[in-house]
Amino acid sequence: MNIEKQAIQSYTDSITNILPGLTQEELNFIVSKVTVTKLDNGKFYLNTGEIQPSMGFVYKGLLRSYYIDKNGKEITISFIKENAYASDYSEFLTKKPSKFYIQALESCVFVNLPYLSMQECYSKYKNFEKYGRLVAENILIMRHNRIESFLFENAEQRYLNFIEQDTVLLNRISLTHLSSFLGIERQSLTRIRKKLTKK
């Protein structure tokens, strides 16, 4: 099986894991609308100021979403790994220019569903409308949890939660990007890690 077929199979598997009742007709329809693309490490899936044309399901690779603050500093918002969507979701839905960059941290393979094709899936099959709602709910929960982490947790707690939720990801990202994601300076993250290793 070539990489394109593997990527599409992974994409449809991810959908049927959430909606196991999908028919073959429905799956065939959405497969007919997608394209598979590759992106080299360091390249951008989305640039600030661009209108994102497609939802990108990550079959292989890792990306980060970030913005540049008023002082010119890169602030990491999220890490996007396999079986997740590379998207500035709110702006994608409203067709507005993104305020974020989405950059590959590894070589990536995507399954892309264009905006108009997604809307066509929603209007033609109710199951896809339900799937879209579930994806949106999941994104909303992740954003809510991130906001709460900054309101109610200190930096050490945020770091511990991060490694508890995804230990493997820790080995795939730089400390610079991780410290930015946690909202602290790299030196502070180094101190936290040293403190925890002594416990």
SVG drawing of the C-alpha trace seen along z (x, -y; Angstrom):
<svg xmlns="http://www.w3.org/2000/svg" viewBox="-29 -45 48 47">
<polyline fill="none" stroke="black" stroke-width="0.4" points="0.0,0.0 1.5,-3.4 1.7,-6.4 -1.4,-8.0 -3.6,-5.0 -2.2,-4.6 -2.9,-8.2 -6.5,-8.0 -7.1,-4.7 -5.9,-6.4 -8.1,-9.3 -11.3,-7.2 -10.3,-5.1 -10.2,-8.2 -13.7,-9.2 -15.2,-5.7 -13.6,-5.5 -15.9,-8.5 -18.8,-7.5 -18.8,-3.7 -22.2,-3.8 -20.9,-5.5 -21.9,-3.7 -19.4,-2.8 -21.3,-5.3 -20.5,-8.1 -16.9,-7.1 -16.5,-6.9 -18.0,-10.3 -15.6,-12.0 -12.6,-10.1 -13.5,-11.5 -13.1,-15.0 -9.7,-14.8 -6.1,-15.2 -2.9,-13.9 0.1,-16.3 3.5,-16.4 5.3,-19.1 9.0,-19.3 10.4,-20.0 10.5,-23.7 7.9,-24.6 4.6,-26.2 1.2,-24.6 -0.4,-28.0 1.0,-31.5 -0.4,-34.5 -2.7,-36.6 -3.7,-33.6 -7.2,-32.1 -6.8,-28.4 -8.3,-26.5 -8.5,-23.0 -8.7,-21.1 -5.5,-19.1 -5.6,-15.7 -2.1,-14.8 -1.2,-11.3 2.5,-11.6 4.6,-14.2 4.4,-17.0 3.6,-20.7 3.3,-23.7 0.9,-26.6 2.3,-29.9 2.0,-33.7 4.5,-36.5 3.8,-38.9 4.4,-42.7 8.0,-42.2 8.7,-39.9 8.7,-36.8 7.2,-33.5 4.5,-32.2 3.6,-28.5 -0.1,-27.8 -0.3,-24.1 1.5,-21.1 -0.3,-19.1 0.6,-15.4 -0.7,-12.4 -4.5,-11.8 -5.2,-15.5 -6.2,-18.4 -3.8,-21.2 -6.1,-24.1 -6.8,-27.6 -10.4,-26.3 -12.3,-29.4 -10.8,-31.4 -11.1,-28.4 -14.9,-28.2 -15.4,-32.0 -13.0,-32.2 -11.0,-35.0 -7.2,-35.5 -5.4,-33.5 -3.5,-35.3 -1.3,-32.2 1.5,-30.2 1.3,-26.4 4.9,-25.1 6.1,-21.6 8.6,-20.4 9.0,-17.1 8.3,-16.0 4.5,-15.7 1.9,-14.0 -1.7,-15.4 -5.1,-14.4 -6.8,-17.7 -10.5,-18.3 -11.3,-21.7 -13.8,-24.0 -16.4,-23.8 -16.1,-20.0 -16.6,-19.8 -19.8,-21.9 -20.9,-19.6 -20.4,-16.6 -22.4,-18.3 -25.4,-19.1 -25.4,-15.7 -25.0,-13.4 -26.2,-14.1 -23.5,-11.8 -20.8,-14.2 -22.6,-17.1 -22.5,-15.2 -18.8,-14.4 -18.1,-18.1 -19.9,-19.0 -17.9,-16.4 -14.6,-17.7 -15.7,-21.3 -16.6,-20.2 -13.2,-18.5 -11.4,-21.7 -13.5,-23.8 -12.7,-21.5 -8.9,-21.6 -9.0,-25.4 -11.0,-25.6 -8.5,-23.3 -5.6,-25.4 -7.1,-28.6 -7.9,-27.0 -4.3,-25.7 -3.0,-29.3 -5.7,-30.6 -5.4,-27.9 -2.0,-26.1 1.6,-27.2 4.3,-26.5 5.4,-23.3 1.9,-21.9 1.5,-22.8 4.7,-21.0 3.7,-17.9 0.3,-17.8 2.0,-18.0 4.4,-15.1 1.6,-13.0 -0.6,-13.5 2.0,-12.9 5.5,-11.7 6.5,-10.7 5.8,-14.1 8.4,-15.5 11.1,-13.8 9.9,-15.3 9.9,-19.0 12.6,-21.5 12.7,-23.0 12.4,-26.4 9.1,-25.5 7.9,-23.7 8.8,-26.6 6.9,-29.0 3.9,-26.7 4.0,-26.6 4.2,-30.4 7.6,-30.5 11.2,-31.3 13.5,-28.5 15.7,-29.0 12.6,-28.5 11.7,-25.3 15.3,-24.0 15.0,-24.8 11.7,-23.0 13.1,-19.9 16.2,-19.9 14.0,-20.2 11.8,-17.3 14.7,-15.0 16.0,-15.5 12.7,-14.4"/>
</svg>
